[in-house]
């Protein structure tokens, strides 16, 4: 007796609504209801906020793109042991050399963490690798040029940011060389990592640049929105009052730098657009942000261990504030 199997009826595919369809619907609705939207959004505060947001993003985007391209080229074509070959053997002497290497090997904060871990895996002293981690995103030429563009009338701000950031990197590296312990670093921080993408350098370049651009671009948009909100909602007199209370202004801007977690190639445009603040609190924002923020703490926890991050982040925060205030007092005075 033959048993015939009935085939299952073909399944009908349910339509999937993607972001592209949503965008098309929103554009159509915006075109249809354009007069109503203009009347609804024609508010002076919204116009001011949108102008600030667009200005910050447009000014910062070229430097952000250039930064991620350079970072991708370094990840793909610069050998991991290139810095190790030029560093002195003694950790104390290697720290300032590794910090100064940030001028030649630019990269964003996100890229500097895996680079520092690779340096440790290649035998570089942790103190020197950590100095490079802090210096590379803060003193590279792209960041310095973007700072000069953001502060066209204050050339001292560029020098103050360079010296404050380099001093922060070196001081933190020396503190680790003197007080740091190897057991604070997780085992994975020293474990050898096999190369990915089959050794195809252009694939590494494309993936690194794409990852950095997407991640840093999101933080740039967040920074632009924050700057717009500051200009619209925060009274100018409130920010000006911080100028008369230097300690409060420094603490507020330092904490803000940690919370906002902006990319170092774009943070100068955000802080420059905040009215009423004196230069020293703005300098604190520029020095603290690239060396300690929420995303860096998370990245350092993953790369070096939570015990390391719990010790390293507070020390870096205090050192960065102290270095920024000291350099600012000398170079910027009462500005």
Secondary structure, 3 states (H helix, E strand, C coil): CCCCCCCCCCCCCCCCCCHHHHHHHHHHHHHHCHHHHHHHHCCHHHHHHHHHHHHHHHHHHHHHHHHHHHHHHHHHHCCCCCCHHHCCCCHHHHHHHHHHHHHCCCCCHHHHHHHHHHHHHCCCCHHHHHHHHHHHHHHCHHHHHHHHHHCCCCHHHHHHHHHHHHHHHHHHHHHHHHHCCHHHCCHHHCCCCCCCHHHCHHHHHHHHHHHHHHHHHHHHHHHHHHHHHHHHHCCHHHHHHHHCCHHHHHHHHHHHHHHHCCCCCCHHHHHHCCCCCCHHHHHHHHHHHCCCCHHHHHHHHHHHCHHHHHHHHHHHHHHHHHHHHHHHHHHCCCC
